[in-house]
Amino acid sequence: SLTVPLAASATPSDAALRLSYRDLAVSDEVWGLMDPTGGLPRNPVTLILDATAQVQLVADLLSEEVMEMSAPPGELRALSVSELEVTFGDTSLTGTADVTFAPGQLVPQPVGRADLSLVGGNALLDQLQGAGVVNAEQAGMARGVAGMFSRPGALPDTLETTIEFLE
């Protein structure tokens, strides 16, 4: 589902997005294009994103004026992700976020936080490396970056992080 304001307003308006693809299966032919060696798990994929936002529009989105604008027709003022889940094989990324944005910023700078958890990330990197999708150097770099920005979770091969956006 998608909810988007269309009319300009002096105050922010609600917007929302809900994507929910559970157990999305792909044919063997498509898998063969992405992974001809069969090194990756063929489990169905799940993608869930539930987000709400506050958007301030300065122009009606359906007007001709919008097509001629050189700047965006509005500004993002707040974003809340109540559910994020991406599951592939035995790997799962979940999270939530809640951030706000000050008005009048050329590049929106969030203030708030995001909490993320990754289960099975190292195992997936091993599978990607075994399938030839990433090389050892790339896998090592990914592990190093993940280690810099996360902490071990309660279960094996689990990483957790809290990203805080400060003013």
Secondary structure as GFF3:
##gff-version 3
##sequence-region A 1 167
A	DSSP	beta_strand	2	3	.	.	.	ID=ss1
A	DSSP	beta_strand	13	24	.	.	.	ID=ss2
A	DSSP	alpha_helix	28	34	.	.	.	ID=ss3
A	DSSP	beta_strand	45	57	.	.	.	ID=ss4
A	DSSP	alpha_helix	64	68	.	.	.	ID=ss5
A	DSSP	beta_strand	74	88	.	.	.	ID=ss6
A	DSSP	beta_strand	91	101	.	.	.	ID=ss7
A	DSSP	beta_strand	110	119	.	.	.	ID=ss8
A	DSSP	alpha_helix	121	130	.	.	.	ID=ss9
A	DSSP	alpha_helix	136	148	.	.	.	ID=ss10
A	DSSP	beta_strand	151	152	.	.	.	ID=ss11
A	DSSP	beta_strand	158	165	.	.	.	ID=ss12
###
